[in-house]
Amino acid sequence: MLKQLAGQTAIYGLGTIVPRFLNYLLFPYLTRVMTVGEYGVVTDLYALIPFVLVLLTMGLETGYFRFAGKAGSEAEKRTIFSNVWGAVTAVSIVFFVLALLFTPQLARVMEYTDHPSYIRLVAAIVMLNTVTAIPLARLRQQGRAKRFMILRLLFVIVNLALTFFFYSGLPGLAELGICASWYDPQYGAGYVLLADLLANIVLLFALIPDFRDAVPRIRWRQLRTILAYSFPLLVSGIAGVSNQFIDRQMIKYLLPSGISMDALGIYGAVSKLAVIIFLFTQMYRYAAEPYFLSGFKNDDFKRQNAEAQKYFIIVSIFMFLGITLFTNLFALMMGKDFREGVYVLPVILLANIFAGIWLNLSFWYKKTGETKYAIWITGTGLVFTLGLNLALTPVLGYFGAALARLGCETAMVAVSYYLNQKHYPVPYDLRRIGTYFLVGGAIYGASLLTSALPAALEYTLNLAMLAAFGFYAIRLEKIDMKGILHSIIKR
């Protein structure tokens, strides 16, 4: 199981990590060509996009995995795909039209009256992301991880090239009198959005060969069945993405207007440093979701889910240490004006680890069809998110927002585990998992003491402690690293 899941995760990791790594090149670049406030606008708008995407996809991505996995023939799978894709496409087009009609009102509410075109660009990006979501999910369902990787790479390379052009090439051409009428130095974050939109258009056209055998077509009887399964996931998805991104809105609206966008820009930049664990969770989800929602017997599912949870936590703690033990080096990726917020990085990283633990704890109710529990779990998280942000953010600023995020993820893990043990008990090895957290915490604590040493000695000791954690886990779990590497290379 570990070799198969690791192999699939590695392939999806190439499709996720490599594009995101390339996209990561924008992060140090943008924090140097943008002011803190301008980057705050980027952080604000890109915190809203996931929320709308969850709303428009209606939980049908997971619903598609569930029903396509149970389908008896390729023709039936194709019918399910065209049905789900048709529903999502129709909803996304309606959203786009409404966003265009109500752009002035939305710009006023979101405080972008100086740049209403930002609203139109975001609406177009959301529509294209929604339209391509189900075809990309189909590639995952079919096990075509390499094709998925190529398309994600294409999107990011185009996005990266256009962004560099808009912020470096276009101003240079304007100075030479070429495309001078095209360039507006006051457009700020708009060029990030424009590059994203054009890259999404390229992705849509590149996907055409993958859905030529099926066209969007809504079949209401079948769709009602899929929606009945997916609706609780929609509700929980809205709460879940709110838990993940609403801290940005809290910073924007709870802090004084004179400092809120600067604080949001710093918080968004530091969150980018923590995105590595989030990306690992994403690539793991891409592999694990279709894997665990396939036809497992109950005992096999429980055993493998328990093992997967343990190994996920081991890797996550290793990554946490790899970043926090060398925080000063990672901070150099940001522009100087953003580095003052790096002290909140460990909190955000830990919150991302708990988000991945919660992901593993969600597979049991997705498998059994008891998706109603997702609402209870994410609803609990939303209560903690709102309560803690209202209490902490006005007092502690973006550090309070980070603590609220950690509190939310911790609460969701606690509720998820309680419901799991009550309704579908999976034998998670809490003793071993607790040991890894204690060892990781001890190493992190020791690294705080080494920070007073000369840099060379500090980094040498920290590297030795990081390696010691890795060897400890491999030896304790008797992990066949050669076999895992062979599985990854073979795939």
Secondary structure, DSSP 8 states (H G I E B T S, - for coil): -HHHHHHHHHHHHHHHHHHHHHHHTHHHHHHHHS-HHHHHHHHHHHHHHHHHHHHHHTTHHHHHHHHHHH-SSHHHHHHHHHHHHHHHHHHHHHHHHHHHHTHHHHHHHTT-TT-THHHHHHHHHHHHHHHHHHHHHHHHHTT-HHHHHHHHHHHHHHHHHHHHIIIIIHHHHHHTTSSTTT--GGGTTHHHHHHHHHHHHHHHHHHGGGSTT------HHHHHHHHHHHHHHHHHHHHHHHHHHHHHHHHHHHS-HHHHHHHHHHHHHHHHHTHHHHHHHHHHHHHHHHHHTSS--HHHHHHHHHHHHHHHHHHHHHHHHHHHTTHHHHHTTS-GGGGGGGGGHHHHHHHHHHHHHHHHHHHHHHHHT-THHHHHHHHHHHHHHHHHHHHHHHHHTHHHHHHHHHHHHHHHHHHHHHHHHHHS-----HHHHHHHHHHHHHHHHHHHHHTTS-HHHHHHHHHHHHHHHHHHHHHHHT--HHHHHHHHHH-
